[in-house]
Amino acid sequence: MARKNLLQSLMGPGPIAGPDAPTDTAPVGGDPADPASPAPSASSPAARPRYTKGAIGAVSQSIADLKSRSIAEIDPFTIEQGGVSDRLDDDDADHQALMDSIRDYGQQVPVLVRPHPEKDGRFQVVYGRRRVKALRDLGLPVKAMIRDLDDRELVIAQGQENSARKDLTFIEKANFARQMREAGYDRKIICDALHVDKTQVSRMLAVADALPLSLVEVIGAAPSVGRNRWLDLARLLTDSETPVEDAIALVNLSGAPLSDARFEALMQALSLPRRRAAGDDGSPVDETILRSAAGVEVGRLARRRGRMILTIPLANAEGFDAWLEANFQKLHRDWLASRGDGPAEGKDR
């Protein structure tokens, strides 16, 4: 099987899912109301019929092949994550919209899963993670195609499906490539998965290597931001000698709800030259102007003699000062989590 055509081969001549298409579904993975009753894996010996020679054997083989390409209904709680993580954002509004659509019109497009390589009766999702999550929250079974795939075929199918839909942003593709490289896949496999050439993969990895993953995760998918601007951000981080923890704090301080706005807020904050001022006793003070995503000055940070002082003009604060005071513990917990220290509940109370 040619790797570049893996996704098309996986879809194969199976039934087309749609509002007018016939649905050939069979429950798999146990009764959704009874997770304790899993069905045998599609790859288990019990699920494979024995074939005899001759015409009867050929017909039996054809029926089994057709059945293997039909759409099954699977308990969503038997489906686990598979492959590598391809999303940076988990948007609550998008999730709710998908749930509403499925509730009103049903699941129009099946997901692709493979039998779990280590757990009988369970599956790993190849693509369709958002649909699985929505159906799980709705308490509905998942319409899925089940394919026997090895790890390499899984990530190739996952990457090609995302590329075909063209809904992964540049930084998500770069992060996907980085994860594949760290998992030990060679450059050729990464190219096949993302359906790009080696030059493009090299550019993606250059961006992924230049930016700390913890900062990228805080910013998010940033759909309008391309390769050059991510490289600009990496250069700004280096030139300004801003620690990653400080950059993450600046993103959180912006309060921007959308990833594009969070990116712009950080770029703006890092682009502002630090003003060298003098304290009351004549000692030097590093001062940074903090601006909102709209470019309005919100406050100033002054670093002097081992301390940092945040000043917010109350006349134009519009309640931001009160919000910052009320949410300080949450911001501090987010900062601790960004360092890998966990939520640190109760540490700052």
Wavefront OBJ file of the C-alpha trace (Angstrom):
o trace
v 0.000 0.000 0.000
v 1.463 3.319 -0.997
v 1.675 5.527 2.053
v 0.544 8.648 0.225
v -2.716 6.912 -0.680
v -3.238 5.334 2.718
v -6.194 7.504 3.684
v -8.042 6.815 0.431
v -7.405 3.100 0.829
v -8.670 3.204 4.400
v -11.895 4.844 3.297
v -12.043 2.277 0.495
v -15.291 1.301 -1.153
v -17.162 1.438 2.127
v -20.550 3.167 2.449
v -20.691 6.940 2.210
v -21.895 8.551 5.406
v -24.463 11.256 4.822
v -28.061 12.207 5.419
v -29.272 10.237 2.394
v -26.885 7.295 2.592
v -27.962 3.907 3.927
v -26.503 3.144 7.326
v -25.064 -0.314 7.818
v -24.235 -0.178 11.495
v -23.684 -2.798 14.117
v -22.970 -2.224 17.809
v -19.359 -2.884 18.767
v -17.573 -2.585 22.066
v -20.525 -3.606 24.220
v -23.821 -1.999 25.076
v -23.245 1.760 25.653
v -25.355 1.484 28.770
v -23.222 -1.440 29.985
v -19.496 -0.722 29.505
v -18.689 -4.005 31.241
v -19.786 -6.060 28.231
v -17.140 -5.468 25.509
v -17.341 -7.257 22.192
v -14.325 -9.077 20.767
v -11.787 -6.947 18.910
v -12.092 -6.801 15.152
v -8.574 -8.240 15.003
v -9.097 -11.019 17.563
v -9.188 -14.681 16.420
v -12.822 -14.957 17.528
v -13.783 -12.178 15.145
v -12.116 -13.821 12.122
v -14.127 -16.542 10.330
v -12.517 -19.630 8.869
v -12.641 -19.901 5.103
v -12.892 -23.012 3.003
v -11.519 -23.379 -0.469
v -13.494 -22.870 -3.644
v -16.548 -20.750 -4.422
v -17.996 -20.884 -0.902
v -14.703 -19.727 0.552
v -14.473 -16.865 -1.931
v -18.005 -15.716 -1.132
v -17.316 -15.948 2.600
v -14.140 -13.919 2.175
v -16.000 -11.251 0.161
v -18.756 -10.981 2.761
v -16.190 -10.666 5.551
v -14.288 -7.983 3.635
v -17.494 -6.020 3.049
v -18.444 -6.330 6.703
v -14.999 -5.088 7.769
v -15.603 -1.899 5.760
v -19.070 -1.233 7.150
v -19.753 1.356 9.818
v -20.018 0.078 13.380
v -21.566 1.736 16.418
v -19.095 1.866 19.312
v -19.497 2.872 22.933
v -17.576 6.198 23.145
v -16.195 5.239 26.550
v -14.259 2.365 24.929
v -12.397 4.773 22.615
v -9.040 6.178 23.756
v -6.596 8.638 22.219
v -4.217 7.334 19.578
v -1.373 8.708 17.502
v 0.032 12.124 18.413
v -1.739 15.227 19.654
v -2.681 17.485 16.739
v -4.722 20.226 18.425
v -3.549 23.137 20.556
v -6.961 24.628 21.341
v -9.940 22.992 23.011
v -12.555 25.621 22.232
v -15.673 25.288 24.404
v -17.824 27.218 21.914
v -16.784 24.965 19.011
v -17.401 21.880 21.147
v -20.891 23.076 22.067
v -21.662 23.906 18.424
v -20.597 20.407 17.362
v -22.751 18.858 20.086
v -25.746 20.924 18.953
v -25.220 19.870 15.332
v -24.999 16.177 16.213
v -28.018 16.462 18.501
v -30.086 18.040 15.708
v -28.863 16.137 12.649
v -27.006 13.105 13.947
v -23.417 12.091 13.250
v -23.045 12.598 9.503
v -19.410 11.523 9.120
v -17.934 8.420 10.788
v -14.660 8.486 12.685
v -11.774 6.093 12.099
v -10.530 3.864 14.922
v -8.258 0.880 15.302
v -8.504 -1.964 17.827
v -6.397 -1.084 20.866
v -3.091 -2.969 20.531
v -2.960 -3.794 24.255
v -6.547 -3.760 25.565
v -9.154 -6.198 24.275
v -12.526 -4.675 23.492
v -11.157 -1.130 23.364
v -10.163 1.159 20.504
v -7.868 4.066 19.670
v -9.132 6.980 17.598
v -7.181 7.698 14.420
v -9.163 10.790 13.479
v -12.423 12.287 14.657
v -11.378 13.137 18.224
v -13.762 16.094 18.476
v -16.690 13.989 17.299
v -15.864 11.256 19.817
v -15.753 13.800 22.638
v -19.062 15.381 21.571
v -20.804 12.004 21.304
v -19.396 10.951 24.676
v -20.829 14.093 26.285
v -24.159 13.477 24.533
v -24.242 9.862 25.689
v -24.536 8.578 22.110
v -22.705 5.730 20.367
v -19.978 6.598 17.870
v -20.343 5.612 14.224
v -16.885 4.419 13.276
v -14.897 2.554 10.677
v -12.571 0.013 12.286
v -9.227 -0.654 10.619
v -6.210 -2.708 11.677
v -3.344 -0.197 11.559
v 0.168 -0.254 12.949
v 1.587 2.840 14.656
v 3.146 4.184 11.465
v -0.048 3.782 9.440
v -2.007 5.441 12.254
v 0.010 8.675 12.287
v 0.126 8.818 8.484
v -3.657 8.444 8.257
v -4.123 11.014 11.022
v -1.838 13.530 9.342
v -3.257 13.028 5.848
v -6.839 13.415 7.060
v -5.942 16.678 8.780
v -4.109 17.903 5.675
v -7.056 17.001 3.458
v -9.396 19.083 5.630
v -6.833 21.910 5.796
v -8.036 22.909 9.273
v -4.779 22.572 11.194
v -2.916 25.842 11.607
v 0.770 26.233 10.806
v 1.887 25.945 14.421
v -0.299 22.855 14.954
v 1.323 21.194 11.931
v 4.756 22.203 13.221
v 3.933 20.730 16.625
v 2.598 17.558 14.940
v 5.889 17.209 13.019
v 7.907 17.762 16.200
v 5.983 15.053 18.056
v 6.454 12.595 15.191
v 10.206 13.273 15.151
v 10.409 12.797 18.927
v 8.488 9.525 18.550
v 11.262 8.281 16.262
v 9.674 8.650 12.819
v 12.039 9.584 10.001
v 11.645 12.637 7.782
v 10.053 10.621 4.946
v 7.236 9.380 7.185
v 6.629 12.904 8.527
v 6.397 14.188 4.943
v 3.879 11.481 4.033
v 1.768 12.164 7.118
v 1.571 15.911 6.506
v 1.522 15.582 2.706
v 4.352 18.114 2.323
v 7.926 17.964 1.034
v 11.106 17.807 3.121
v 11.748 21.537 2.776
v 8.379 22.382 4.332
v 8.918 19.873 7.135
v 12.327 21.420 7.847
v 10.721 24.859 8.087
v 8.036 23.546 10.435
v 10.597 21.886 12.680
v 12.742 25.035 12.712
v 9.797 26.963 14.168
v 8.878 24.191 16.610
v 12.481 24.036 17.854
v 12.732 27.816 18.218
v 9.733 28.181 20.532
v 9.099 26.540 23.915
v 6.112 24.199 23.702
v 4.728 25.547 26.990
v 4.496 29.037 25.475
v 2.925 27.774 22.236
v 0.285 25.886 24.219
v -0.637 29.034 26.174
v -0.950 31.085 22.977
v -2.932 28.432 21.105
v -3.524 27.566 17.454
v -3.451 31.173 16.124
v -5.030 30.385 12.724
v -4.048 33.699 11.123
v -0.367 33.461 12.110
v 2.058 31.914 9.634
v 5.637 30.685 9.739
v 7.383 34.053 9.402
v 5.528 35.660 12.290
v 6.208 32.695 14.576
v 9.900 33.084 13.713
v 9.604 36.809 14.484
v 8.258 35.888 17.913
v 11.156 33.496 18.499
v 13.652 36.247 17.587
v 11.906 38.725 19.884
v 12.099 36.272 22.773
v 15.827 35.834 22.184
v 16.636 39.505 21.597
v 14.661 40.708 24.618
v 16.137 37.958 26.823
v 12.639 37.356 28.167
v 12.351 34.171 30.265
v 9.677 31.744 29.106
v 7.831 32.105 32.415
v 7.636 35.883 31.927
v 6.375 35.482 28.358
v 3.642 33.118 29.550
v 2.694 35.618 32.267
v 2.405 38.363 29.630
v 0.063 36.176 27.558
v -2.119 35.444 30.579
v -2.079 39.093 31.612
v -3.433 40.142 28.210
v -6.721 38.384 29.001
v -7.290 37.900 25.253
v -9.942 35.221 24.629
v -8.721 34.270 21.122
v -5.360 32.749 20.231
v -4.668 35.273 17.447
v -5.150 38.123 19.929
v -2.926 36.405 22.518
v -0.169 36.120 19.922
v -0.484 39.790 18.969
v -0.504 40.883 22.614
v 2.744 39.034 23.295
v 4.379 40.380 20.134
v 3.393 43.891 21.144
v 4.669 43.497 24.697
v 8.009 42.085 23.558
v 8.408 44.755 20.862
v 8.200 47.616 23.351
v 11.661 48.889 24.299
v 12.348 48.854 28.000
v 12.803 52.343 29.326
v 15.788 52.896 31.587
v 14.613 55.185 34.379
v 15.967 56.248 37.747
v 14.504 55.446 41.148
v 14.060 57.853 44.023
v 17.567 57.081 45.227
v 19.079 57.378 41.754
v 19.372 53.597 41.165
v 18.453 52.358 37.661
v 14.955 51.015 36.998
v 13.891 48.850 34.031
v 10.354 49.840 33.095
v 8.069 48.063 30.608
v 4.767 49.469 29.374
v 1.984 46.865 29.374
v -0.647 47.242 26.690
v -3.929 45.476 25.990
v -4.603 43.540 22.778
v -6.101 46.791 21.436
v -2.858 48.668 22.110
v -4.120 50.669 25.097
v -1.703 51.144 27.988
v -2.900 49.086 30.948
v -0.015 49.507 33.339
v 3.737 49.478 33.806
v 6.225 46.974 35.184
v 9.269 48.386 36.947
v 12.225 46.191 37.967
v 14.488 47.694 40.575
v 16.926 46.266 43.106
v 15.611 42.709 42.939
v 11.927 43.661 42.945
v 9.231 44.050 40.305
v 6.492 46.646 40.792
v 3.271 46.641 38.787
v 1.583 50.017 38.484
v -1.984 50.316 37.151
v -3.475 53.818 36.751
v -6.865 53.501 38.471
v -8.401 56.310 36.414
v -8.336 54.149 33.280
v -8.354 50.690 34.864
v -12.055 50.039 34.140
v -12.114 47.395 36.866
v -9.007 45.554 35.671
v -7.278 46.256 38.989
v -10.083 44.558 40.919
v -10.148 41.628 38.480
v -6.384 41.164 38.792
v -6.602 41.151 42.574
v -9.478 38.661 42.551
v -7.768 36.335 40.052
v -4.197 36.563 41.276
v -4.204 33.080 42.812
v -5.518 31.569 39.585
v -2.844 33.379 37.553
v -0.179 32.130 39.942
v -1.497 28.554 39.672
v -1.447 28.840 35.866
v 2.156 29.987 36.049
v 3.092 27.062 38.293
v 1.343 24.669 35.902
v 3.249 26.161 32.943
v 6.496 25.181 34.709
v 5.253 21.628 35.191
v 4.611 22.063 38.909
v 0.932 21.143 38.553
v -2.073 23.173 39.631
v -0.546 23.714 43.074
v -3.944 23.975 44.729
v -3.686 25.534 48.139
v -0.015 26.561 47.857
v -0.787 30.246 47.566
v -3.699 30.493 49.924
l 1 2 3 4 5 6 7 8 9 10 11 12 13 14 15 16 17 18 19 20 21 22 23 24 25 26 27 28 29 30 31 32 33 34 35 36 37 38 39 40 41 42 43 44 45 46 47 48 49 50 51 52 53 54 55 56 57 58 59 60 61 62 63 64 65 66 67 68 69 70 71 72 73 74 75 76 77 78 79 80 81 82 83 84 85 86 87 88 89 90 91 92 93 94 95 96 97 98 99 100 101 102 103 104 105 106 107 108 109 110 111 112 113 114 115 116 117 118 119 120 121 122 123 124 125 126 127 128 129 130 131 132 133 134 135 136 137 138 139 140 141 142 143 144 145 146 147 148 149 150 151 152 153 154 155 156 157 158 159 160 161 162 163 164 165 166 167 168 169 170 171 172 173 174 175 176 177 178 179 180 181 182 183 184 185 186 187 188 189 190 191 192 193 194 195 196 197 198 199 200 201 202 203 204 205 206 207 208 209 210 211 212 213 214 215 216 217 218 219 220 221 222 223 224 225 226 227 228 229 230 231 232 233 234 235 236 237 238 239 240 241 242 243 244 245 246 247 248 249 250 251 252 253 254 255 256 257 258 259 260 261 262 263 264 265 266 267 268 269 270 271 272 273 274 275 276 277 278 279 280 281 282 283 284 285 286 287 288 289 290 291 292 293 294 295 296 297 298 299 300 301 302 303 304 305 306 307 308 309 310 311 312 313 314 315 316 317 318 319 320 321 322 323 324 325 326 327 328 329 330 331 332 333 334 335 336 337 338 339 340 341 342 343 344 345 346 347 348 349
